[in-house]
Amino acid sequence: MGAVTETSGPRLNLLIRGGTLVGEQGVWAADLGVRDGRIAAILAPGERVAAAEVLDAAGLHLLPGLVDQHVHFNEPGRTHWEGFETGSRAAAAGGVTTVIEMPLNSHPPTTTAEALELKQTTVAGKAVVDYAFWGGLVDDNVAALPALHAGGVVGVKAFMSHAGTDDYPYATDHVLFEGLKTVARLGTVLDLHAENDSLTRGYAEQLRAAGRIDRRAYAESRPPVAELEAIERGILLARQADPNARIHFVHVSIGDGARAVERARRDGQPVSLETCPHYLTLDEDRFAEIGPDAKCAPPIRPRDVVEDLWACVLEGLVDSFASDHSPCPPEDKSRGDQDIWLAWGGVSGVQTMLPLLLDEGVHNRGLPLPRLVRMASANPARIVGLWPRKGHLGLGADADIALVDLARTWTLEPNLLQTRHPVSPFIGYRFRGAVIQTLVRGVTVFRDGEIVAPPAHGQFLRPLPGPRAPPVVGHG
């Protein structure tokens, strides 16, 4: 860091000099000025301006900090699984500057205004990145949705199959239909885990009765048809409930699911979807080798399904990326080493999301950097109502920035993980592309492998007032 003598323009708190900016519309050399936590100037390279501090970003790309719309930090109630302090540290280390916490796996789940208030109080002062919350739609709480909305949740999350914990019942079709009417009236969004409960439950019972405890049995119990049917049913329910009912499908693992969403979008429905890096990187053969650390729902798919999902990403049919970070204590994974049904289902991924997308997407698949920014930063912010404050390198936006070295190669070792438990299916993975530094509202929270901000730096976010900008899809 250094100082610059004033020659023109307003004084800046920080000048990031010598880097390459990446926005949705392109990549260009520019210097970035920050004042009071927001982007105050985008300058020609080398333009002289007064600044209290200067950050040399030569050789680095500046991305808007990632907005991870799907994390499980499990606080309160199951903080020993993760918690906001360690979870947000992992986010910062991965270039993620805003996280949206899911309503389940914490206890009590965020399905009432009282539970939301408890969560806000419990989490306050613990995060190093900014954060917001999803509320929950379960089998008996449609009447609670307006109060959750007034409390500041970005939307509500529902399951169409068993959620993995008994304290978060899945929503019946009747509850979904009534919930979608309420979502439309409130102008918010329904976040939907789409798997057919009858199919997944029936296949699991059949396979277990046959004595199947191997890893492939778990994948067989949740076939693509269970996901596709639920996606198509969710689209139908939303269309019939209210043409303005916004629905977002989480962790889509199949290309046919993306195409179903695209057809609905072309018919005018406000529908979107996300996928996760583990569905684009691992395949069923690797799952059979890795075991419980890669168990998740929907399951890791065969290689041909992975390639088809990549084709949808590259065709511009997928709105956003999310980590679905869902960790647990190591013993809850290892107990499934010999019987896959006994392992907790969830992948730890908030820290590795951006490195995986850089390595497998940008370097190996030719995913353009502006498209990565759109899908990992801008569109998630649009979906949860935080754009253009978040996910955007534009004047007035929060100075949330991930400084990335595209060429750096490194290997993930357990000691590099910032999560509470050093468990990941990507241990030993060699990456090309590394997060060097992360800024949240102009303050460095991660640099060169170390967390350098106090836990209290993160702020609670509410959706911005007014209609939400729709996600941008396609090649444009």
N, C-alpha and C positions, 0 to 999 in steps of 0.2 A: 504494500500500500504506500501511496505517496500523495503529495498535494500538487495542484496545478494553479499557477498564477492566473488571476482573473483577467480575461481580455474582452469577453463579450458574453451577453446572456445572463440568466439568473444563476445564482449559486446552487449547486447540487450537493446533496449529502454523499452521493457515490457516483462515480463515473466508471463504467465497465468498458475498457478500451481494447481494441484489437481483435475482437471476436467476430464470429459469423452468426448472424441472427437467422433463426428459422421460424417462419410463420406459416399459416395455412396457405398463403398465396405464393410463397417462394422462399428463397435462401439468398441472403445478401450481406455484404460486409458493412457494418455500421457500429458506432459506439452508442452505448445506452446510458442515459442519465436517470438517476433516481432521486426523488425528493419526497420526504415524509412518507416513505413506504410505497410510493407509487411511481410508475414510469412517467417521467416528466420531460424527457427529450430523447429523440432518436436522431443521431448526428452522423454526418459524413465522417469516415475514418480520419482520425487525427485532428478533427476540428477542436480548437482550443475553447475551453469553457471552465469556469470556476467550479471546483469540487473539493469537498473536505477530504475525500478519500478516492483513490484510484485503484481499480482492480485490473491487472493485466490478464487479458483473456486470449492472448495470441495463441493460435493453433486450436482453439476450442470453439465449439458450436454452442450457442445460447438458445435453449428451448424454453418455451413457457413451461413452468413447473407442471408436472402431471397432476390431473385430478382423478383420483382413484375412487370411483363411485361405488365400490363394493369391497368393503373390508369388514372383518369380524375381529374386533379387539376385546370383546367379551367382558366389558366392564359396565356396571358392577356385577358381582355375583360369581363370575368365573375369571377373575383377574389372574389367577394362577395359570390360566391358559395363555394369556398375553398381557392385556392391559394397555392403556393409552400411552403410558410412558415409554415402554419398550416398542410397542407397535408403531408409534409415531417416529421414534428414532429410526426404525427400519425403513419407514416411508422416506424420511429425509435422506438416508443413505442411498435410496434408489431414485432420487430426483422427483419424488412425489411430494407436492407442497400442500395439497388439500386431500383429505380423506373423508369419505362418507360412510359412517358406521351403520352396520345393519342392526335391526331390532332384536335379533335372536342370538342365542348362545350367551348373551348376558342374562342375568336373573335378578329381578324380574324382567321379562322381555318388554320392549318399548311399545306396548299396546294400549296404554292409557296415559292421560295427561299427568297423572301422579308418577308413573314410571319414568316418563320423559323428564319431569322435574328432578327426580332422584338421579337420573343419568347425568343431567347437566351439572348438578351439584357435585357429584362424585368425580366427574372427569375434569372439572375446572382446575386449571393450573398444572396439568400433567402433560400436555401435548407440546411437542416442539414444532409441529406443523398445524395449519388451520384445519378445522373439522366441522362437519355437520352430521345430522342424524336422519336416518329413515325411521318412520313409524311402522307399525305392524298392522296388517289385516289378517285376523284369524277367524275362527269359526263363529264367534259371538260378539264382535266388537264394532260393527259398522257404525253404531251410534257414537263411538268414541273418536271417529276420524276427524270431525270438525275441530274438536279440542286439540288433537295432535297437530293439526294443520295450524291452528292459532298459536301453538307453542313453538312453531318454527321448523318442523320436520320438512325435508325436501320432497317427500312423497311417502307412499306406504308400500310395504313389501308383503307379498302373499306367496304361499306354496300351493301347488296343485298335487303334491304328494307329501309323504311323511318328511318332516324337516330335519330329522336326526335327533331332536330333543323333544321329549314329551310335553314340555311346557310351552310349545309353540305349535298348536294344532293347525293342520292344513285347512285351507278354505274350501268349502264345498262350492259347487257351481252356483248355488243360490246365493251364497255369501259373496262370491266374486261378482255376480251380476249386480247385486245391490251395492256392493262396494264401488264398482265402476260408475254407477250413477252418481254416487257421492263424490268420487274423484273428479268427474266432469264438472259437477256443480262448483267444487272448490277451486278448479283450475290447476290441479296438481297432477301427479302421475302415479300409476300403479306399476310397481316393480314386481315381475312375476317369474318365479321358478317353475318352469314348465316341464313336468314329467307326469305321465299318467300313473296314478297311484295303484289302480287295480292291476295294471300290467306289471309294474315293478314289484309290487308286493307278491303277486301270484308267481312270477318267475323265481323270485328269491325263495319262496316257500318250496317250490318244486325242486329247485337245485339243491337246497339244503336237505330236503327229504331223501334225495338221491345220494347224499354223503359228499357232495361237492363242497370242499372248503378251500379249493385252490383259487389263485388270483383271477384267472380268466373267468371263473364262475361268477364273480361279482360283476364283471363287465357284461357277461351274457344276461344277467338279471335285469339290466337296464338298457334294452336294445334301442336303436335309433327311432323305431316306430313309437316308442313311449314318449319320446321327446317331441317328435313331429306332430303326433296327434294332439298333444297338450298345447303346443304353439297354435295350431289351427283352431282349436277349441277356444283358446283365449282370445284370438282375433275375432272369432264369431261373437263371443259374449260381449266384447267391447263394442263391436259394430252395432249390435242390437240394443245394448244398454243406452248408448248415447254416441252419436257420431263424433262428439268432441272428447270422448273418453281417451285419454292418453295412456298408453301401455308400453312398458319397456321390458323386454325379455332378457333375463340375466344369463350369463355363462352359456350361450348357445354353442353346442359342440358339433353341429352337423350343418353341412351346406344346404341341405333341403330346408332346414329351419330358416336360414337366412333368406332363401328364395321365397318362402311363404310370407315372411315379413315384407319383402320387397313388393310382392304382388298386392298386399294390403295397402302398402304405402302408395302405390300407383293408383289405387282405387280411392285415395284421398284420406285414408285413416291415419291419425297421428300415432304411429307405431314405430318403435326403434328396437335395436338389439345390441348387445355386447358379446364379445367372446374374450377368452383369457389366453395368456401365453402358454399355459400348460397344454391346452388343447391344440395349439399350433406347433408345439415342440416335441412333446412325448407322443408315443403311440402304444398300442396294446402290448406289443412285444416288450417295449421298455418297461411298461407297468408290471409285466410278469417278472421282469428282472429286479426292478426297484422294490416292489411290494407296497406295504402300507403307506409309506411316505408319499406315494402318488395316488392313493385312493381318494376319490372325490365323486361328487354327483352333479351332473351326469358323469359317467366314467370316461377315462381316457379311451379313445376310439382307435380302430385299426388304421394302418397307414393310408389306405386309399381314402378313408373318410377325412383324415387330417389334410391330405392334399386337396380334396374337394373344398374343405373349409378355407384353405389358403386361396384357392381360386376365387372364392367369394370375396375374401378380403381384398385381393388385388383387382377384382372387378368393381370394387366400390359399393358392395352390397351390405357391408357391415358398418354400423355407425361408430362403435367405440370399443376400446380395450378396457378391461378391468382385471384386477388381480384375483378377486375372490379369495383374498388372504384369510385363511381359516385354520389357525394353528391349534395345537393342543399339547399337553405334556407328553414327553417321549414314550412313557409307558402306555399311553392310550393308542399309540401307533404300534409299538412292538408287540403288544398282546395279540396282534393279528398276524404275526410272522408265520405261524403255522395254520391259522384259520382266519382267512381274510375277512370273514363276517364280523369278527370281534374288534377290528381296528376302527378308530374314528375316521370319518371321511372328510377330508379337507386338506388343501395344499397351502403351504406357507409361501407367499409369493410377492408381497408388496415391495420387497427390496430388489427382487430380481426381474420385475416386470419390464422396466425400461432396458436394462442390459440384454434381456432375451429378445426384445423387439428390435433393438439395434443389430444384434448378431444375426438372428434368424430372419428378421424381416428386411432390414435395410441392406445388410451386407450379402446375405445368401439369396434373398428373393427379389431384391431390387425395389423394395417398398420405398417410395420417395419420402424424404424427410418431411415435407409439408403435409403429406397424408398421415404420417405417424403423429405429427403434432395435432392434426385435426381429430384423430381417433383417440389419442391418449390424453389430450388436454382440453381442446376447444369443445368438442361434442359432448364429453362428459359434463363439462360445465354448463352447456346449454340444457342438457337433459334435466339436471337438478336445479336449474334456475339461478346459476351463479355467473353466467357469462354476460357481459365481457369483463367483469371484475376479475374473474379467474380464467385460466387457460388461454391467455391472450397477451401477446407482446405489442400492446398499443398504448397510446397516450392515455393516462388516467387509470389504466389497469394496475392492480397490485403487482409489485415488482417481485413476482414469484418466478424464479429462474433456475433451470438446471444447466450447469456448464458441463459439457460432455466432450471427452476425447474419443473421437470415432475410431482412431487407429489403435488405441491402447488394448493390449491383450492381457488377460488375467484369468486366474482360476479361482472358483469359489471354494473356500475352505470354511469349516464351521466357525472358526474364530472371527471371520469377517462379518458374520450375521449379527445384526443388532436386535433381533427378536429375543423374547424371553427364553425360548428353547431353540438351540441350533439344529433344527430339523428342516430339511429341504430335499426334494427329489433332485435338485440340481447341484448338490455337493459333488465336487470334482469336475463340474462342467467348465470348459474353457471358453471364455467370452471374448469377442472382439467388439470393443466399445465400452467405455467406463464413465460413470458419473464422478466428476472431479470435485464439484462444489455445488451446493444447493442453497439458494436464498429464498426466504419467505418474507414478503413485504420489505425487501431490501436488506434484510439482516441474514448474514451467513449462519446457517444452522448445521451444515455438514461441510467438511473440507478435508480432502486427502485422507479419507478413512476414519475420521474422527467426528463425533458430534460436538459442536462448539457453541451451542445455544442452550440456555436454561430451559427446563421443561415448560415453564409458564409462558413461553413465547407464543404458542399456538392460540388462536382465537376461535370462538364459536361463531358459526356463520348461519344466517337465515337466507332463504331464497330472496333474490332481489324483487322489488315490487314490479307489478305489471306482467303482461303476457311473456311466456318463455319463448326464447328464440328456438326454432326447430333445429335439430341436428342437420348438418350438411353432409350429404352422401354423394357418391359418384366420383368421377375423376376430376371435376372442376375445383 
